[in-house]
Each structure stands twice: as structure tokens, then as C-alpha cells.
Amino acid sequence: MPNTEANRTTLPKLVHVAVAVIIRNGRVLIARRPDHVHQGGLLEFPGGKVEPGEGVQQALVREIAEETGLTVPSESLEPVIGIRHDYGDKQVFLDVWKTFAAKGEPEGREGQPIEWLSPHSLQDEDFPAANRPIIRALNLPGNLPITGAMASWENGLVRFVTALPALKPGLVVLRAPELAAHDYRQLARAVLAESEGSEIGVMLHGSPDLLAEFPEAAGVHLPWREAERLSERPVPANRLLGVSCHSAEQLRHAERLGADYAVFGPVLPTASHPGESGLGWHEFERQVSAAVIPVYGLGGLALEHQAQTRACGGQGIAGISFWWPRHENRKVGT
């Protein structure tokens, strides 16, 4: 998603719609669209069309006040995701921002019912089709830890257990390309048992067939070599699908597969790929702005890059070094 007013308001042949995700006490403000309008009867996030000459943040402050009576400081708005969608009769660009600082008590000033709902209760079918990536972005964590080098599956388990208390509720990608298939399954079985009840969802790494053996996993993360041979979503809707991408074409393919998120990079140079330059922030932002799924930045990133990643429209950072115990320093390619 672009993070400048100039980029956000120059959108020919599209209806530019500013969308607000208003969060309070862990819940999101949701309204129901009037029956007589486009996509009537469905739920929606507050917002509306950006008027000519109006910036998106200015439009959001105005629309939120008009629709709900809430006051939102413009500086509190943070980018979430940008979504281009063709309804057939209407093309829209949903420019989605969030705030935790809305003031006042909301009311449906246009006669629309409104309520605070948990992000986990939001269902795709209750919203217009273009809203699916917003729901995904709200339910995905801000960072995506990936397991690092391990000498054996037992060693990997020890490291995972060591790191587990420091993890916040969210997801972790269980990646171990150095292990044989049998050993990876041993590791997966042990890690899933250790993480049970921890509010940490385990994303298996590799073939989607792994979910048949480990249905308790949160989903599967596909390396590009697995994703490129697929033509449709390989996992059920109640499991997450992630894809590793390194080019615009790969991002488009992940979208066609119905991925819930992608990791994209390397953004910056990495020690595991010496001599290779990263995409850089400008290119990362440009590619994320065209994506219609949440995208994590990958490669050379640390926790201090999280704000920059989000300013570029990314979901957050994905990686190893910011959480994986450094008992061994052997590098493994991402």
C-alpha cells in the first residue's frame, strides 16, 4: 500500500474508497449496509468515497464523524492494506486504515445498525467480496516468526520450547529444510504437542499434504517450489495458506491460489545471501501496493523495521533472527 497522499489519491478508473478499522478493547466497529444500496444487507467497515482534492486521511476523519459521530485524530490512522476489486458493475480501491484512538460513543447516524465485534467472529460471507483481505489482515499477527537452523529434530524442539514463552499469541512457521522428511514429521508432531493451549498456531512448511497428517496445525506455508506447481487453493478454508514470494509474478500467483498471506523479499541484504542486494523499501512498497493479500516483509529485517514495513503497507516482518535462539550460528537460506 502506498503511504503518501499523492499515491493514494491518483487512482484513475477506480472508485477510491477510504475504509476505517476502528478498534476498541480488542473489538472492531462494524455496520450493516442499507438494503437499497450496492451490496445491501451485508456488513461493512465504516468509510466512504474519497472526494476530489481530498486526502484519504481527511476523508476518513470526515466519514467516521458523519457515519458514527466518533472523532478520530488523523495522526492516529495507520495503514492496513489496499485492495483493488472488480465487482463487474463497479471497480473499487479500498484504502484501509486503522485507529485505536477514536473518541466518543458510536451511533448509526445514517440509520445503519452498528456494533462492536471480535475480529475472530467476522465471516467472509457476511461482507462484500473485496473485504476478505481486510478480515485476514485483522486476524493475522503483526510479525511472523520462522524457525531457524537446527542440528536435528530434537535440537529444533529444544530451541522451540526455549523460545515459546517469549512468543505472543499468533503464528509461527515451522521451517526445517535441513531435516529429512521423517525427521520433519517427528519435529512437527512434538512442536504441535508443545504448543497446544499456548495461543500459538503452527504453520507447517512444505507440501499441503502435511495437513492430512497434522490436521491440528493452523495451516501450511508453501515455499515457492511447492506453490508454483499448483493452480488452485490446496487447503480448506478453515486452514491458513501462506506462500513465499520473491517477485511480482509470484505474488499474483499466490493471490490466484487464494493465499491468506504472502512473505515477500528479501527487502534488505541478508547474511544468508552475501553479495545479493535486497529489493529496497521503494520496490517493496510498490509491490505491496499492488497486492490484494496481506504481505509480510522478509529478509534482513529486525523488530526495529516493523514500523517501516507497516508504513509501506506490509502486515509486518517475517523472519528468524528476531526470535530464534542463537545456540548455533549456522545460516540456512530462506
N, C-alpha and C positions, 0 to 999 in steps of 0.2 A: 504494500500500500504506500502511495506517495505520502510524504509528510510535510509538503509545502502547499500553501494556499493556491499557488499558480497551477501546480499539477492537479490538485483536487477539483478545480473548478473548470478546467478546459476539457470537456468531455462531449464532443460533437456526436450527434445522432443517438444520444442516450439521455434518459431522464435521470438526472443526478439527484439521488435521494439521500438525505442525511438521516442516519439511524442512531438512536441513543440506547445504550445498555446502561440502565440506571440501577446501581447495586446498593442495597442497604441491608445490613445484618445478614449477609450471605444470600439474600433473595433478590430477584430481578423483577422490575416493574413491567408488566405485560398488559396490553389492551386487546380488546376484540374489535375487529373491523366491522363497520355497519354493513348490513346485508345488501344494501343497494350499490355499494362501491366495488371496484375491481378487487377480486379475491375476497369478497364479502363473507362474513361469518367466521373467518379464520383469525387466529391470534396474531399479534404483531408487537414489535418493539416500537416505542414512541419515535416520532420523527416525521419528516416530510420533505417536499421538493426544495432544493436549493434555488432561490430566486436569482435572476440575472444580477451580476455585480455583488452578490453576497458570498462571503466565505462560508465554508462548511461549519466551522465552529460557531459563527454568528447565527447561521441557520438553526443549528441545534439548540442554542440558548433560546431563540425565539420560538421554535416549535415546541420545545418542552414546556415553556411557560404557557403557550396558547392551549396545548392539549391537556396538561396536567396541573398547571398552576405552580409547579416547582420552579425554584430559582437555581440555576446551575452556573457557577463561576467558569468562564470559558477556559481558564488556565488549568482546571481540573480534568478536562477532557483528554483521554488517552486513546490513540488509535488501536483498533481491534483487528479489523480485516476489511478489505474492499472486495466486492462481489459484482461481477458483471453477469447478467442473466437475461436470456431471451425467452419471454413468455409466449412468443408467437405474435400476439397482438400488441406487445409492449416490450421494449428493451429498457432495462434499468441498470444503473450502477448504484449499489448500496454502499455507502461510505459510512462504515460503522465505527463509532467511538464509545468509550465507556467512561463513567464517572462514579465515584464513591461519595461525592460531596454535594449532592442535591439537597436543597433546603426546603422545608415546609412539608405539608401533608398533601399527597396527591389526590386529585379528583378528576373524573372524566368530564372535562369542560365542553366536550363536543357530544356528550350523551353516551359515550362509549364506556362499557364496563371495564374497570381496571383492577388488578390485584398483584400482590407480590408472590412470586412463585420461586421454588428452588430450581436452579439450573438443571438438576438431575431429573426433574419432573417434566421438562419440556420435550414434547414428542414431535418428530418431523412432520407427521401427517396433520398436526393441528396448525401448522404455519404455511405461508406461501412457500413454494419450492425453493426460492432463492435464499430462504432463511436457514437452510440446513447447515451451511458452513458456520453461521453465527452460533448456532446451538453447539456445534462441535468445538468451536473455539472457546466457548464459555466452560465447557466440561473438560477440556484438556488442561494439563498443568502448565505453568509458566516456563518450566525447564524440563528437559528430557534426559535423565541420566542414562548412560550406556556403560555396560560393564567393560572393563579393560583386560589387559593381558593376565593370563593365569597359566601356571605350570601344569595343572591337572584339574579335573573337575572338583576334586576335594579341596585344592588350593583356592579355586574360584568360589566355592561355597564359604570357606573361611573368610575370604575378603568381603563377600556379600553380607554375611552376618555381621562383620565388623562395621560395615558402612550403614547397615539398615537403620540403626537408631537415629542417624543424622538426616535421613531422608524425610521429607514432608509427604503428606498424602499425595499420591499421584501415580505416575507410571515409571517403569524402568525397563530398558531394552536389554534382554539377556543375550548378549552377543559374545560368541567364543569361537571364532573361525579356526583357531589353532587346535581345537578338540576334534577327535573323531566323532562320527555321528552317534555311536553308542554312548560315548562319554558325555556328549552334549545332553543326551536324554537323561542320563544319570544326574547331571547338574540341574536340568530343568525340574526334574521330579523333586530334588532336595530343596531348591530355591522356592518352588511353589509351596512346599510344606512349611518352610521357614517364614514366608511372607503372609501366610494365611492369618487373617484377622488384623493385619498391620495397616490397612488402608493403602497399601502399595499394590498396584496392578502390574503384573509381569507380562511384558510383550516378548513373545518368543521371536527368535531371529532365524530366518531361513525359509524353508518351504511352508506354504499354507497347510500342507498335510499334517504338520505338527499339532494343529488344533484338534484333530481327531483323536490323538493320543492324550492330549492335555487340555480337555475342554474347560478346565478351571482357569486357564490363562485368560488375561484381559484381551488378547488378540495376537496378531502376528505382524512383525515388521519385516518387509521384504527388501533384501539387498537388490540392487538394480538387476543383477543377473537373473533373479527369480521373477522380478516384475516385468521385464521386457518380453518374456515369452507368453504372458497372459493377455487375454482380450476382454476379460470381464472380472468383476469383483469375485475373489476366490473364497471369501469368508462370509458368514451370515451377518445380518445387520446388527445383531446383538453382541458382536465382537468387533474390536477395533482393527483397522488396517492402516499401517504406516508403510511408506516407501522411501528409500534413499535415492536422491536425485542429484545430478551434477550438471544439468543443462536445462534450458527452457523446454526442449522437446521431451525430456524425461518428466518434467513437471506436468506437461499436458497429458502424458500417458498416465501418470498417477491419477490425475483428475478423471480421465476416462474410466479407470478401474474403480472409481468410487472410493478412493482412499480417504480416510478420515484426517490424515495429516501427511506431510512430507518433511523430510530433513533435506537441507539444500546447502551445498558448499563444495569445497572449502571457502569460507568467506575470507579468512586471513591465512597467511603461510603457516604451515604446521611442521613440527619436528619429525613427524612420521613420513612426510613427503618433502625432504630437503631439496631446495632448488626450484620448487614449484611455487609460483605466485598464486595467491588466492583471488577470488572474484573481486574483492573490494566492496566497500559499503555501497557505492553508487550502483554497481551492477546487481548486488543483492537486492537493493530496494527496487530497482527496475523490474527484476523478475518476480519478486514477491507481489508487486503492484498488479501484475497480470494474472496471478494465481487465484483460484476460487476455492482453495482449501487452505487451512492453517499451515504455515510453514515455519519450521524451526531452523535457525542458523546453525551451521556445523563447520568445524574446522578452525583451530587457532583461537577459539573463543573461551573466555573465562566469565565468572559471575559479574565482573565489572563491565562486561559488554552487553549485559541484559537490557539496559535502558536504550542503548544504541540500536540493538536488534529490534526492539519494540517500536522505536521511533521510525524505523524503516518498514514497519508493518508486519514484522515477524511475530510469531507466537511467543518466542523466547529462544533460549540456546539449548542445543543438544550437544552432549559430549561426555568425555571420560574423566578428564583431569580435575574437574571441579568437585568430584565426589569420591572417585575410586581410590582406595588405599594404595599408597605407593611403596609397597614392600619390595617390589621389583620394578626396575626401570625399563624393561624390555618394551619396545614400541611395536605396536601392531597397526597395520594400515586400516583406515576406516572404510 
